[in-house]
């Protein structure tokens, strides 16, 4: 239990450190690049992220499970993983270029994709992180990653201070990705034998890909869901409008890690109550939904008054129109937060298959609305499309399945359930769950 706790601490430190440092550096980069080039960066990066999910083929959790359950076959598992990561990395790189040719055949975007897409070819070397995850040694990964991240963040500050060309900023992103993958691999090789000498078994590769395929589909739907608006804006309205839109979206999504943390803290206690068939099970779910809903509502209301001031002070006058996007997009957090809280329900009630349908439903609504509204209303149309699609995916979707109706009632009840009585007692019970497993 102690190793699990410290593993979580290091994981949380990694996220918070990168979030704080990353936000400060990103503000400098956004102001330095300006709306047009920041738009180009987001457009190309969206394509890379879209096809980059194919590199791992959704196998992350599967590989950790295999290494834990078959420690004697670790090198053979890593070898199989390395080679299909390498092959899919190359395919992802080529597909990114093909996709860009179809959408926008522009030389500056091709040059940018060539720079930013290079790390896809080297991501296979990062598979050794699964060994550290399986051994609950995430501390080592975090230290290496953050040293590299901090170093390159400092390099970017220097590049901006001395007014280097934009290309050097983009090259620093690519170099960081390559060095991060190689550094972890070299560190692993200091204490372990090379898995590259082991011949991978075709049956092993097929087995991993077969198990990973449903996860890939779900993950791909989510990535498309998150990036399709930016790709469509860049294709329909141009890079400058995309740059302005991206700033508003980034600020709106900045706090999405909060409901994930809250939901995760409730999860062990919900598992315990589910096993005990306790009448407190639904009440705890109601409290969770109420907390995240009212938090999101408070944040959305504050944003309406603070958006203009925040955008001007942080990003400058060039991005003032981002505040209009932010004021609309922030309301999507109500449904995002409820969706994160409800993700526990899908797992506990064995309804994981419906999460794929939920993502596809939201994606379909988002694409249709973006196609209709972006030409008519510009970037504000895209913001409204995100808001409506999040409502459809996280709330309206629940209406169509009887097994999800209890979750729908929990969401509706969260609007009224604002009393947090016995919250201290609830927290003590959750802590007791961890101790009982010790």
Secondary structure, 3 states (H helix, E strand, C coil): CHHHHHHHHHHHHHHHHHHHHHHHHHHHHHHHHHHHHHHHHHHHHHHHHHHHHHHHCCCHHHHHHHHHHCHHHHHHHHHHHHHHHHHHHHHHHHHHHHHHHHHCCCHHHHHHHHHHCHHHHHHHHHHHHHHHHHCCCHHHHHHHHHHHHHHHHHHHHHHHHCCCCHHHHHHHHHHHHHHHHHHHHHHHHHHCCCHHHCCCCHHHHHHHHHHHHHHHHHHHHHHHHHHHHHHHHHHHCCHHHHHHHHHHHHHHHCCCHHHHHHHHHHHHHHHHHHHCCCCHHHHHHHHHHHHHHHHHHHHHHHHHHHHHHHHHHHHCHHHCCHHHHHHHHCCHHHHHHHHHHHHHHHHHCCCCHHHHHHHHHHHHHHHHHHHHHHHHHCHHHHHHHHHHHHHHHHCHHHHHCHHHHHHHHHHHHHCCCCCCCCHHHHHHHHHHHHHHCC
